[in-house]
Each structure stands twice: as C-alpha cells, then as structure tokens.
C-alpha cells in the first residue's frame, strides 16, 4: 500500500480517483505543527531553534496518519509546491517519524491525471532550503509579535498586537489618509466647445485648464468673434496587446475590479477550483505558461475564433525573486467553459479562462485620431481624440480593468474633417471642476502597492489584509459623499450665462480607512521602530527569505542580524518612550473654560473636558460611530457631554439614555438595553419603552428554568446552546444533562463542581 498525504480533503478526493487501488490518499487538513500559542517558543540562545508542537486540533489526524504510514510501503508527501507546502511536508515527516528511504516528496501545479502521474514518476527529497525560508518567516514574525505587542500594551492600549508585514500595511493606509487630510482641493474650469461640420455636431475640449471665472469669461469673449478651423488631423495606426495570464496578485486585483470580490474571497474560490482540478495552483508570481497549455489555448482559439485570432506568446516573470511556482494561474483544460454550479466559482473561473485565452490571442488593431482646432488670435487649441478598432483581436474575449477612477472616455464617433476646414461654432461651456485628493486604497490597489514595494509574497497578501481589519486597525467601508456647488458658464452666440449647480462628491465604495487606534499605533511605531515600518527594510527581509530558499544564506544568521538591534530598540522604547494617545486639543469648554481634548482611552477613542491634575475629576465621553479623534471638531465633541440624558419615566422609574463601551443603550430599573441603530441623543421615550419591552420579552423566551435562590439561578437558551447563570456568573452545562429536566439541587451540584466560564473575563475587566 502507498500512502499519499495532501493538504485538503477536497484535493484528496480528486487525486484518489487518478491513482488506483494501490494508493490511499489522506489529508493533513493544512499545517499539523506550529509554535505554541503561548510564550515565545523560540530558543534565542540556541540559533533561534523553534519549539514546535502538534496543534491540538491535529492530534487525531496525526494518530491516524501514523498508523497508516507504519503499514505503508512508501509515503508520498504531496503538499502544495510553495514554501508553505514544503514546510507542511517537513512537519509531517518529523511528526510522523518517517524514514527517508520510505518517503518521497512530489509536487504538481495542477490536479490532472497526467500531472499526478508525472509527479509520481519524478519524486524528490524535501527541499530543506525552502523549509528554512518558511521557518525564518514564521520565527521572525513570532519574535516581532512577541516582543512588540507588550510594548503596545504598555504604551498605547491593552490587548493590541503588532506584526512585521501587517504594521507596514497599516502604515501605507495611514500615510494615504494623511495625504488625503493634508490635500487642499483647488477649483479650475474645463471648457468644452460644440462645433459643426457639414451639419454634423461634435464636441471638443480645450487642451488647458482655466483657473478662474475671470479667465473663463475673458476666453469665451475672445471665442465669440473667432473663426474656428481644423488645424490638423493626425491619424496613426496603433495596437493593444493582451495582459499576461494571472498571477496571485493580478487575479486578486482583477477579481476585485470586475467581480467585486474581497482578496480573501478570491483566494477561497480559487483554492476550491484548484482542489477540484479546474485551475492550476493559485499561489504564484509566475506569468509563464507551459508548452502544453499554449498548444491547448491555441487549439481552443482556432476552434472558437479562427486562425486570425491566434498568436501564441511566452511571457516571462519580471520579478527578480519570483517564488517557486512554475506557471501562471490558468484553466487545466481550455475546452471546459462550465466547471461549477457555484455561481461565484464559475464567474472566477470564467475570468481566469478569458485572461489566459486572451494572452494567446492576436493584438487588437486600432486607428487613433487626434483633431486639433484653433482660431486666429487664440493661442489655446481645442482637441478631440478617438480611436476606432479595425481588428478586435483579443478584445473579442477580454479587456483588462483599471483602478483609474477618472479614466477618460473614448470617443469613436469622430467627425470626417480635414486640415483647413472651417467649422461652425454652436456653443461653449466652462464647467467648474476640482482637483482630487490621492485615492484611498481598495483591497485590490493595496495588493498592487504591496507587490510594487516587494512587501510580502503571493501567499501573504490575503491573510495580511484580513488581519489588519480583524485587529481593528483598518476598516473597509462605504462612505457617503457631500453635496457641492459648482459653477457652469455658457456662451451661445453673443449670450453669456452663468448658473450654480449641485453634485454629490467624495462618495467612497469599499475603500480602506485607518481607525483611530490604527493611526495612534502607526505613529508610535514610526517614531520608535522606524526600521520595522520602513518599506525598503521590509522588502529587503523578503529578499533574504529568497536567499535562504536558494541555499545562499543561513536562516539563523539572518535572524541573528535582525534580532540584536531590534531587541535593543524594544528595551529602549519600554524605558524611555512616552505613552501614545494621539491627543488633540480641540479648544476650551465655554462653560468651565477647561480644555477639551480628543484622545485614545483605555476603551477606545474619547473626548474629555479638563485634565487629571485639575481639582475636579475630568469629564469623559466616548466617540460615536463615524467620529474620529483625528477630525472631530469642538462643537461635535461638546454634544457628546449631553449624555447620559433623562428620556422620561416608565412605570414610575427614570429611563436614562447613554453610550458605553458596547454602543448606545438605555438604563432602566437596574437593567441595560442596547439601542442598536437609535441615537441616544435623539431617542424618544416611546422608542426607549419599545426597546425595553422587546428585550424583556426576548429574555423571557430564553428562560428554560428560573429558581428562587440567593442569588437567583437561571437555565437559559444561549447562542451556543443552553447554559446556567448564578447571579452574574455563567456556567456550562455538561453535554449529558437535559436542560428541561434540571432541578435546583442538580443545578447547585453542577455549580459546586465547576468554574464559571466568565470568571477570568470579569476579573480581568475589574483591574
């Protein structure tokens, strides 16, 4: 019996169908060993030796694989072909106690029968250099996280974390936000003229911007009596070439643009397609296609579109440190167009298919035309540009998306004019426009930037972007625009008119914004750990991992060079740096004359009136959703001190509206009731009563038993199943217990023999 171990059960199922009865295929379900979650688990004195343990949820998997491997003639380690996959194979080798003469390592970048059989025919040993490169990344990231996070707990806020790549990613987003805040929009005018030639109407734009109303009016006055003629008509043949097939990065970008996928969604769907044998391996920075793939694409293009559309190409990867994967992302079989019943998978597959097919198709041929129009006495020229596709080539299948939010329109409907032709002038319109701040990052444009800077590798983009959002340093959201007034000046014949119009501007969709905590942490790290947040330094670390993967550098040497200065900086920062709060003085409180300060507090962004050294204790208020310590103004901050406010009386008791750590709420008769979307500054008594009544009814429905005891014991329905409460303490029910049959005596027995599940949390919160 031959035992083949792969990473995922889906892949195991696909491969088992190809190998026949002599092979048993099993899954390791990803990584089986890692550094323990608690402690550093790296021996700093002994060449950074990591202390790996079998992950708790993988103990059963390892037991089963050990049993199978003992009975196997040969164990084939068939994990993914990148560094991560190589490391998983090595961890399996170590954890299962395998022998070299009875172990073979095989790799393939597509799950097809020919690829699997070819891998079996060409086994190799585990590549320790690739394993060391992955170990170096894991150990370095553990050291940075383990030593840097406590600095943040002490100097910024408890429970924060820092990471080598994630902190640089946050820096990019914070830096862009600061550029946006510092940007001053300037108005200008864009002038468009409407001309006529042989009865055909067309428009042309002035080739320069005009800065002011006075300049616009002066220019239009000169246009009124001018005689416009065609100065020149330039016609140049051109071509467009297709983009290379997808790499991980370009797939993530294009799926975001065209399908609206997050980076993480794209990788999940691609993983599923790969494991089902539909596409090649999805973590790659290679744009290369195999000869077999090029031939298959050519056959499909000729079959569907004809000989004129085929143009086989070899693409080469520009990245100097392209990782180990050998091919771009492409369909395993080009003649399969429908591969999944899942609509999202199918749409991603079609995108991959179109991009790969288009890369092997002919260039599109174009005729680019520029018409320049002028008049005697006018220095400025009007221009109209357009292009006509004379042969569509690859455009029949695919057109690459763009991140440019202000892309110019393409005009294919050009007038048939010649140099020297006189033109009729119909009207001129000058529309006020405004310069725009640098665009905030979307997930796609952030991936593009990380790749440009050499930060991270194909396997790291998705987890990094997910991590910075999960940790609350960055949010991805939509933000509404604001109404803006702009001016339009029109001249028709000798009549000049001017009007004000309104437009919605500045709306953001699926953009990444730094949170207050993200900004404060970033600024603190930039000041105290400039190396860690330096883009060039982070990229050079990636290059060192590449050197390790090629056997050109010892991983412990690389870590030693990094650790000594890093650790010294940690010690120095703990001892000498100030606490970081992102404090901003907004002005003075008109009632007390005390300063009003926006800052980061223990439980998040807040404002306060007064300082600790005052005789009277400062007043504090939590910021509301959508507010930021970076931008809040004095008037909005003072509004927050109107809470808590009395809403009225209900059943003879006062109802108080306020905002707390977990959002807005009303307090009534000793109970707290979450207001959800309601504003505590505006909530009415009727709305508050409705919330109280609804929540009380929900609480009653959740009660299975309520026993008269001091404190009261309740058996309740919870999110994760039935549980028990004794006053404010929660207790887990043993799985063997029937909650409906519980008596007071049995409840007391359970309480006596177990610990409250929220005991640690409550104690921690009281500190």
C-alpha positions in Angstrom: 0.0 0.0 0.0 1.2 3.5 -0.9 0.1 6.4 1.4 -0.3 9.8 -0.3 -0.7 12.8 2.1 -2.1 16.1 0.7 -3.2 19.2 2.5 -7.0 19.3 1.9 -9.8 16.6 1.8 -11.2 18.1 -1.4 -7.8 17.6 -3.1 -7.5 14.1 -1.6 -10.8 13.1 -3.2 -9.8 14.4 -6.6 -6.4 12.7 -6.6 -7.7 9.4 -5.3 -9.7 9.0 -8.4 -6.5 9.1 -10.5 -4.1 6.8 -8.6 -5.9 3.5 -8.4 -6.3 0.8 -5.7 -2.6 0.6 -4.8 -2.7 4.2 -3.3 -4.5 5.5 -0.3 -4.9 9.3 -0.3 -5.4 11.2 3.0 -5.4 14.8 4.1 -3.4 16.6 6.8 -6.0 19.4 6.8 -3.3 22.0 6.4 -0.5 22.6 9.0 0.0 19.9 11.6 2.6 21.5 13.8 3.3 25.1 14.8 4.8 27.2 17.6 2.5 27.0 20.7 0.1 29.9 21.1 1.5 30.9 24.5 5.1 32.0 25.1 7.9 32.8 22.6 8.7 29.1 22.0 12.0 30.1 20.2 15.4 29.4 21.8 17.1 32.8 21.3 20.4 31.4 22.7 20.5 28.3 20.5 20.3 29.5 16.9 16.7 30.5 17.2 15.6 26.9 17.4 11.8 26.8 17.3 9.8 24.6 19.8 7.2 23.1 17.5 4.2 21.2 18.9 1.4 19.2 17.2 -1.6 21.5 17.0 -4.3 20.4 19.5 -6.9 20.0 16.7 -4.5 17.9 14.7 -3.6 15.2 17.3 -6.3 12.8 16.0 -5.2 13.4 12.4 -1.5 12.6 13.3 -2.6 9.5 15.2 -4.4 8.2 12.1 -1.6 9.1 9.7 1.0 7.5 11.9 -1.0 4.2 11.9 -1.4 4.3 8.1 2.3 5.3 7.5 3.6 2.3 9.5 1.7 -0.1 7.2 2.7 1.7 4.0 5.5 0.6 1.7 6.1 4.2 0.7 4.7 7.6 1.9 4.3 10.2 -0.7 4.2 13.8 0.6 2.1 15.7 -1.9 1.5 19.1 -0.2 1.5 22.3 -2.2 4.5 23.3 -4.3 5.4 26.6 -2.5 7.4 27.2 0.7 4.4 26.8 2.9 3.6 23.4 1.3 7.3 22.3 1.6 7.2 23.2 5.3 4.0 21.2 5.8 5.7 18.1 4.2 8.7 18.6 6.5 6.5 18.9 9.6 4.6 15.7 8.6 8.0 13.9 8.1 9.0 15.0 11.6 5.6 14.5 13.4 5.0 11.0 11.8 8.6 9.9 12.4 9.1 8.9 8.7 12.2 7.4 7.3 14.0 9.0 4.3 14.2 5.7 2.3 10.4 5.2 2.7 9.4 8.8 2.0 9.1 10.7 -1.3 8.2 14.3 -2.0 6.1 15.0 -5.1 4.8 18.3 -6.4 2.4 19.4 -9.2 0.8 22.7 -10.1 -2.4 21.2 -11.5 -4.6 18.4 -10.3 -5.0 16.4 -13.5 -4.2 12.7 -14.2 -1.1 13.5 -16.4 0.3 15.9 -13.8 -0.2 13.5 -10.9 1.3 10.5 -12.8 4.2 12.7 -13.9 4.8 13.7 -10.2 4.8 10.1 -9.1 7.4 9.3 -11.9 9.6 12.2 -10.8 9.8 12.3 -6.9 12.4 14.2 -5.0 13.5 14.8 -1.4 12.1 17.5 0.9 13.9 20.8 0.0 15.3 21.9 3.3 16.2 25.3 1.9 12.5 26.1 1.2 11.6 24.8 4.6 14.2 27.1 6.2 12.9 30.1 4.3 9.4 29.4 5.7 10.8 28.8 9.2 12.7 32.0 9.1 9.5 33.9 8.3 7.5 32.1 11.0 10.2 32.6 13.7 10.9 36.2 12.7 7.2 37.1 12.8 6.8 35.3 16.2 9.7 37.3 17.7 8.4 40.6 16.3 4.9 39.9 17.6 6.0 38.6 21.0 8.4 41.5 21.8 6.5 44.4 20.1 2.9 43.6 21.3 3.8 44.1 25.1 5.3 47.5 24.2 2.0 48.5 22.7 0.0 47.2 25.7 2.1 49.4 28.0 2.5 52.4 25.8 -0.8 52.6 23.8 -3.6 50.2 24.9 -4.0 46.7 26.3 -4.7 43.7 24.0 -3.1 45.3 20.9 -0.8 43.3 18.6 1.9 44.2 16.1 3.3 42.3 13.1 6.1 42.8 10.7 4.1 42.9 7.5 0.7 43.9 8.9 2.3 47.1 10.6 3.8 48.2 7.3 0.4 47.6 5.5 -1.3 49.8 8.1 1.4 52.4 7.6 0.5 52.6 3.9 -3.2 53.2 4.7 -2.4 55.7 7.4 0.0 57.6 5.2 -2.5 57.8 2.4 -5.2 59.1 4.9 -2.8 61.8 6.0 -2.2 62.8 2.4 -6.0 63.0 1.9 -6.4 65.2 5.1 -3.5 67.5 4.0 -4.8 67.9 0.5 -6.4 71.2 -0.4 -8.8 70.9 -3.4 -8.4 73.7 -5.9 -11.1 74.7 -8.4 -10.5 75.0 -12.1 -12.6 75.1 -15.3 -12.8 72.6 -18.0 -14.0 74.2 -21.3 -15.9 72.2 -23.9 -16.9 73.6 -27.3 -19.6 72.3 -29.6 -18.7 72.7 -33.3 -20.5 71.7 -36.5 -19.2 70.5 -39.9 -21.4 69.7 -42.8 -24.4 69.5 -40.5 -22.7 67.1 -38.1 -22.4 68.2 -34.5 -19.4 67.2 -32.3 -17.7 68.4 -29.2 -14.0 69.1 -28.4 -12.2 70.0 -25.1 -9.8 72.9 -24.5 -6.3 71.4 -24.1 -5.6 73.5 -21.0 -7.4 74.2 -17.7 -8.6 77.7 -16.9 -8.1 78.8 -13.3 -10.8 81.4 -12.6 -14.2 82.8 -13.6 -12.5 86.0 -14.9 -10.1 83.9 -17.1 -13.1 81.9 -18.4 -15.1 84.9 -19.3 -12.2 86.6 -21.0 -11.5 83.5 -23.0 -15.2 83.0 -24.0 -15.4 86.6 -25.1 -12.5 86.0 -27.4 -14.1 82.9 -28.8 -17.4 84.8 -29.6 -15.9 86.5 -32.6 -13.3 84.0 -33.5 -13.5 81.8 -36.7 -12.5 78.2 -35.9 -10.8 76.0 -38.4 -9.3 72.5 -38.2 -5.6 73.0 -37.6 -4.6 69.3 -38.0 -5.9 65.8 -38.3 -3.5 63.1 -37.1 -4.3 59.5 -37.9 -2.0 56.9 -36.5 -2.4 53.1 -36.6 -1.8 51.6 -33.2 -2.3 48.3 -31.4 -3.2 46.9 -28.0 -1.6 43.8 -26.6 -3.2 41.4 -24.1 -2.1 41.3 -20.5 -0.1 38.3 -19.2 -2.1 35.4 -17.6 -2.9 35.8 -13.9 -0.5 35.7 -11.0 -1.9 35.7 -7.5 -1.6 39.4 -7.2 -3.2 40.3 -10.6 -6.0 37.8 -10.1 -6.8 39.4 -6.7 -6.8 42.9 -8.3 -9.0 42.0 -11.3 -11.5 39.9 -9.3 -12.0 42.9 -7.1 -12.5 45.3 -10.0 -14.7 43.1 -12.2 -16.5 40.8 -9.7 -16.4 42.9 -6.5 -14.6 40.1 -4.6 -12.5 40.8 -1.5 -9.0 39.4 -1.7 -9.9 36.7 0.8 -13.0 35.6 -1.1 -11.0 35.4 -4.3 -8.4 33.1 -2.7 -11.1 30.9 -1.1 -12.8 30.4 -4.5 -9.5 29.8 -6.3 -8.5 27.2 -3.7 -11.7 25.4 -4.3 -11.3 25.5 -8.1 -7.7 24.2 -7.8 -8.6 21.4 -5.4 -11.3 20.3 -7.8 -8.7 20.1 -10.6 -10.2 23.0 -12.6 -7.3 25.5 -12.5 -3.5 25.4 -11.8 -2.1 26.4 -8.4 -3.3 29.7 -7.3 -0.3 31.0 -5.3 2.2 32.1 -7.9 4.1 35.1 -9.1 5.0 33.5 -12.4 3.3 34.6 -15.7 4.8 31.6 -17.6 2.5 29.1 -19.4 3.7 25.6 -20.2 4.1 24.5 -23.8 1.2 22.1 -23.4 -1.0 24.9 -22.1 0.0 27.2 -25.0 -0.9 24.5 -27.5 -4.2 23.8 -25.8 -5.1 27.5 -25.8 -4.2 27.8 -29.5 -6.5 24.9 -30.4 -9.4 26.5 -28.5 -8.8 29.9 -30.1 -8.7 28.4 -33.6 -11.8 26.4 -32.9 -13.8 29.3 -31.5 -12.5 32.3 -33.3 -10.4 31.2 -36.3 -6.7 31.4 -37.4 -6.5 35.3 -37.4 -7.1 35.4 -33.7 -4.3 33.1 -32.5 -0.8 34.4 -31.6 1.0 32.1 -29.1 3.2 34.0 -26.7 5.7 33.2 -23.9 5.6 35.6 -21.0 8.5 36.0 -18.6 8.2 37.0 -15.0 9.7 40.4 -14.3 10.0 39.9 -10.5 13.7 39.1 -9.7 12.7 37.0 -6.7 9.7 35.1 -8.3 8.9 32.2 -5.9 9.0 28.5 -6.7 5.7 28.1 -8.6 6.3 27.4 -12.3 3.1 28.5 -14.1 0.6 31.3 -14.1 -3.0 30.7 -13.0 -4.9 29.1 -15.9 -7.6 26.6 -16.6 -6.4 23.0 -16.5 -8.5 22.3 -19.7 -9.1 25.2 -22.0 -12.0 23.4 -23.7 -14.1 23.4 -20.5 -16.1 26.6 -20.0 -18.6 25.4 -17.4 -16.9 23.8 -14.3 -19.0 24.7 -11.3 -22.6 25.0 -10.1 -21.5 27.6 -7.6 -22.1 31.0 -9.4 -19.1 32.7 -7.6 -16.7 29.9 -8.5 -18.0 29.9 -12.1 -17.5 33.6 -12.5 -14.0 33.5 -11.2 -13.2 30.5 -13.4 -14.5 32.5 -16.5 -12.3 35.4 -15.6 -9.2 33.1 -15.4 -10.2 31.4 -18.6 -10.7 34.7 -20.5 -7.4 36.2 -19.3 -5.4 33.0 -20.2 -7.1 32.6 -23.6 -6.7 36.4 -24.4 -2.9 36.2 -23.5 -2.5 33.8 -26.5 -4.6 35.9 -29.0 -3.7 38.5 -31.6 -3.2 42.1 -30.8 -6.1 44.4 -31.3 -5.5 46.9 -34.2 -6.6 50.5 -33.8 -6.7 53.8 -35.7 -6.0 56.6 -33.2 -7.1 60.0 -34.4 -6.5 63.5 -32.9 -8.2 66.6 -34.3 -6.8 70.0 -33.2 -9.0 73.0 -33.7 -7.9 76.7 -33.4 -8.7 80.2 -34.4 -6.7 83.3 -35.4 -5.8 85.3 -32.3 -6.2 82.3 -29.9 -3.1 80.5 -28.5 -5.2 77.8 -27.0 -6.4 74.8 -29.0 -9.4 72.5 -28.8 -8.8 68.8 -29.2 -10.9 65.8 -29.9 -9.4 62.3 -29.6 -10.8 59.0 -30.5 -9.9 55.5 -31.6 -11.5 53.1 -33.9 -10.9 49.3 -33.6 -10.1 48.0 -37.0 -9.5 44.4 -35.7 -10.7 43.3 -32.3 -8.1 40.5 -31.7 -8.0 39.6 -28.0 -10.6 42.3 -27.2 -13.2 39.8 -28.6 -12.7 37.9 -25.3 -11.3 40.2 -22.6 -10.4 43.8 -21.7 -8.3 44.4 -18.5 -9.9 46.5 -15.8 -8.4 49.7 -14.4 -8.1 51.3 -11.0 -8.2 54.8 -12.5 -11.4 56.4 -11.2 -11.1 59.3 -13.6 -10.5 57.4 -16.8 -11.1 59.5 -19.9 -14.0 58.5 -22.2 -13.0 57.0 -25.6 -14.7 58.8 -28.5 -15.2 56.6 -31.5 -17.8 58.9 -33.2 -15.4 61.4 -34.8 -16.3 64.0 -37.5 -15.0 63.4 -41.0 -12.9 66.7 -41.3 -9.6 67.7 -42.9 -7.0 70.3 -42.1 -8.2 73.8 -43.1 -11.9 73.0 -42.9 -13.9 75.9 -41.4 -16.2 74.9 -38.5 -19.4 76.3 -37.2 -19.4 77.2 -33.5 -22.6 76.2 -31.7 -21.7 76.9 -28.0 -19.0 76.9 -25.4 -19.5 75.6 -21.8 -17.0 76.0 -19.0 -17.7 73.7 -16.1 -16.0 74.1 -12.7 -14.2 71.0 -11.6 -12.0 70.4 -8.5 -8.6 68.8 -8.1 -9.0 65.4 -6.3 -7.0 64.0 -3.4 -5.0 60.9 -3.9 -7.4 57.9 -4.0 -7.7 55.8 -0.8 -6.7 52.2 -1.2 -9.1 49.5 -2.1 -8.0 45.9 -1.3 -7.0 45.5 -5.0 -4.9 48.7 -5.2 -3.3 47.8 -1.8 -2.2 44.4 -3.2 -0.8 46.2 -6.2 1.2 48.6 -4.0 2.5 45.8 -1.7 3.7 44.0 -4.7 5.3 47.1 -6.2 7.2 47.7 -2.9 8.3 44.0 -2.7 6.4 43.6 0.6 5.0 40.1 1.2 4.6 37.3 -1.3 1.6 35.7 -3.1 0.6 33.6 0.0 0.7 36.7 2.3 -1.4 39.3 0.6 -4.9 37.9 1.6 -4.1 37.0 5.3 -2.3 40.3 5.8 -5.2 42.4 4.6 -7.7 40.3 6.6 -5.5 40.6 9.7 -5.3 44.4 9.8 -9.1 44.5 9.5 -9.8 41.9 12.2 -7.5 43.6 14.6 -9.4 46.9 14.2 -6.5 48.9 12.7 -8.3 49.3 9.4 -11.9 49.3 8.3 -13.3 48.6 4.8 -16.5 50.5 4.2 -18.6 52.8 2.1 -18.8 56.5 2.9 -21.4 58.9 1.6 -20.3 61.9 -0.4 -21.2 65.5 0.3 -23.2 68.0 -1.7 -21.1 70.5 -3.5 -22.0 73.6 -5.5 -20.2 74.2 -8.8 -20.4 76.9 -11.5 -21.2 76.5 -15.2 -20.6 79.4 -17.6 -22.2 79.0 -21.0 -21.8 81.1 -24.1 -24.1 80.7 -27.1 -23.7 83.3 -29.8 -23.3 86.6 -28.0 -25.2 85.5 -24.9 -23.2 84.6 -21.8 -25.0 82.9 -18.9 -23.9 81.6 -15.5 -25.6 79.2 -13.1 -24.9 77.3 -9.9 -25.4 73.5 -9.9 -25.1 70.9 -7.2 -23.5 67.5 -7.3 -22.7 64.7 -4.8 -19.0 64.3 -4.5 -16.5 62.3 -2.5 -18.5 59.1 -2.1 -16.2 56.1 -1.3 -17.1 52.5 -2.0 -15.2 49.5 -0.5 -12.2 51.7 0.5 -9.8 51.1 3.4 -9.7 53.7 6.1 -7.4 53.6 9.2 -9.2 53.6 12.6 -8.1 55.9 15.4 -6.3 53.0 17.1 -4.6 52.2 13.7 -3.3 55.8 13.4 -2.0 56.0 17.0 -0.3 52.6 16.8 1.3 53.5 13.5 2.6 56.9 14.7 4.0 55.3 17.8 5.8 52.5 15.8 7.0 55.0 13.2 8.6 57.1 15.9 10.1 54.3 17.9 10.6 51.4 15.4 11.4 53.2 12.1 13.2 50.1 10.8 10.2 47.8 11.2 7.9 50.3 9.3 10.5 51.1 6.6 9.3 49.8 3.2 12.7 49.2 1.9 13.7 47.3 5.0 10.6 45.1 4.9 11.3 44.4 1.2 14.9 43.5 1.9 13.8 41.0 4.6 11.7 39.3 1.8 14.8 39.2 -0.4 16.7 37.5 2.4 14.0 34.8 2.7 14.5 34.3 -1.0 18.3 33.9 -0.5 17.6 31.3 2.2 15.2 29.4 -0.1 18.1 29.2 -2.7 20.6 28.0 0.0 22.6 31.2 -0.2 22.0 32.3 3.4 21.7 30.6 6.8 18.4 31.3 8.3 19.8 31.6 11.9 22.4 34.1 10.6 19.7 36.2 9.1 17.6 36.2 12.3 20.7 37.0 14.5 21.4 40.1 12.4 17.9 41.3 12.8 17.3 40.4 16.5 20.1 42.2 18.3 19.3 45.8 17.2 15.6 45.0 17.3 15.7 43.8 20.9 17.8 46.8 22.0 15.1 49.1 20.5 12.4 47.3 22.4 14.2 47.7 25.7 14.9 51.4 25.0 11.3 52.1 24.0 9.9 50.4 27.1 12.2 52.5 29.3 12.2 55.9 27.6 9.2 56.5 25.3 6.1 58.4 26.3 2.6 56.9 26.4 0.8 57.4 23.0 -2.8 58.6 23.0 -3.0 60.6 19.8 -4.1 63.6 21.9 -5.6 66.7 20.2 -6.7 69.8 22.0 -9.9 71.0 20.3 -10.4 74.2 22.2 -11.9 75.3 25.5 -15.3 74.4 27.1 -17.4 77.6 27.1 -19.0 76.6 30.5 -15.8 75.8 32.5 -13.0 77.3 30.4 -11.2 73.9 30.7 -9.5 72.4 27.6 -11.5 69.9 25.5 -9.2 67.0 24.4 -9.7 64.2 21.9 -7.6 61.1 22.6 -7.4 57.4 22.7 -8.5 56.0 26.0 -8.4 52.5 27.6 -11.7 51.5 25.9 -11.2 53.4 22.6 -11.5 56.9 21.1 -12.9 59.5 23.5 -13.1 63.2 24.4 -12.5 64.8 27.8 -13.1 68.1 29.5 -10.3 69.0 31.9 -7.1 67.2 32.8 -6.1 64.8 35.6 -4.2 67.5 37.5 -7.4 69.6 38.0 -9.1 69.7 41.4 -12.3 68.3 39.8 -12.1 65.0 38.0 -12.2 65.4 34.2 -15.4 64.6 32.3 -15.2 61.8 29.8 -17.4 60.9 26.7 -17.0 58.1 24.2 -16.9 59.0 20.5 -19.8 57.8 18.4 -19.7 55.7 15.2 -18.3 57.7 12.3 -16.4 60.1 14.6 -12.6 60.2 14.8 -10.1 61.8 17.2 -8.2 62.9 14.1 -11.1 65.0 12.7 -13.7 65.7 15.4 -14.4 69.5 16.0 -15.1 71.2 19.3 -18.9 71.6 18.7 -19.4 67.9 18.0 -17.3 67.0 21.0 -19.4 69.2 23.3 -22.5 67.5 22.1 -21.2 64.1 23.5 -21.3 65.5 27.0 -25.1 65.8 26.9 -25.1 62.1 27.7 -26.3 60.4 29.9 -29.7 62.2 29.5 -33.0 61.5 31.0 -35.6 60.4 28.4 -38.6 60.4 30.8 -40.4 58.0 33.2 -41.8 54.5 32.6 -43.6 52.5 35.3 -42.6 55.2 37.8 -38.9 54.8 37.2 -36.5 57.0 35.2 -35.2 56.0 31.8 -31.6 57.2 31.0 -30.1 57.2 27.5 -26.3 56.9 27.2 -23.4 55.4 25.2 -20.9 52.9 26.5 -18.2 50.5 25.5 -20.6 48.3 23.6 -22.7 51.1 21.9 -25.7 53.2 22.8 -28.1 52.0 25.5 -30.9 52.9 27.8 -30.7 52.2 31.6 -34.0 51.3 33.3 -34.7 49.7 36.7 -31.1 48.4 37.1 -31.1 46.9 33.6 -29.2 47.9 30.4 -30.9 47.7 27.0 -29.0 48.1 23.8 -30.4 50.8 21.4 -28.9 49.3 18.2 -29.1 51.9 15.5 -31.1 54.5 17.6 -29.2 57.7 18.5 -29.0 58.2 22.4 -29.1 62.0 21.9 -32.4 61.8 20.0 -34.2 58.7 21.2 -37.7 59.4 22.4 -39.4 57.9 25.5 -41.8 55.8 23.3 -38.8 54.4 21.3 -36.9 53.6 24.5 -40.0 51.8 26.0 -40.4 49.7 22.8 -36.7 48.6 23.2 -37.2 47.8 26.9 -40.4 45.8 26.3 -38.9 43.9 23.3 -35.7 43.0 25.1 -37.6 41.8 28.2 -39.9 39.6 26.1 -36.8 38.1 24.3 -35.2 37.5 27.7 -38.3 35.7 29.0 -38.3 33.4 25.9 -34.7 32.5 26.6 -35.5 31.2 30.1 -35.9 27.4 30.5 -36.0 27.5 34.3 -35.8 30.2 37.0 -35.1 29.0 40.6 -35.7 31.1 43.7 -32.2 31.1 45.3 -29.9 33.8 46.5 -28.5 34.8 44.0 -31.2 33.6 41.5 -30.3 30.6 39.4 -31.5 30.5 35.7 -31.2 27.9 33.0 -31.2 29.8 29.7 -31.0 29.3 25.9 -27.8 30.8 24.5 -26.1 31.4 21.2 -24.1 28.3 21.7 -26.7 26.1 23.4 -28.2 26.0 26.9 -26.2 27.3 29.9 -26.8 28.3 33.5 -26.4 31.6 35.5 -25.8 32.2 39.2 -26.3 36.0 39.5 -23.7 37.4 37.1 -21.7 34.2 36.7 -22.2 31.8 33.8 -21.8 28.0 33.9 -21.5 25.5 31.1 -24.0 22.6 31.2 -22.5 19.1 30.8 -23.5 17.6 27.5 -25.2 14.6 29.3 -27.6 17.0 31.0 -31.2 17.5 29.7 -31.8 21.3 30.4 -35.6 20.7 30.6 -35.2 18.1 33.4 -32.8 20.1 35.6 -33.8 20.7 39.3 -32.5 23.3 41.7 -30.5 20.6 43.6 -28.8 19.4 40.3 -28.0 23.0 39.3 -26.3 23.5 42.7 -24.3 20.3 42.2 -23.1 21.5 38.8 -22.1 24.9 40.2 -20.2 23.3 43.1 -18.2 21.0 40.8 -17.3 23.6 38.0 -15.8 27.0 37.4 -17.8 30.0 35.9 -17.0 30.4 32.2 -16.8 34.2 32.5 -14.8 34.3 35.8 -11.5 35.2 34.2 -13.1 37.8 31.9 -14.9 39.5 34.8 -11.8 39.6 37.0 -9.7 41.0 34.1 -12.3 43.7 33.4 -12.2 44.9 37.0 -8.4 45.6 37.0 
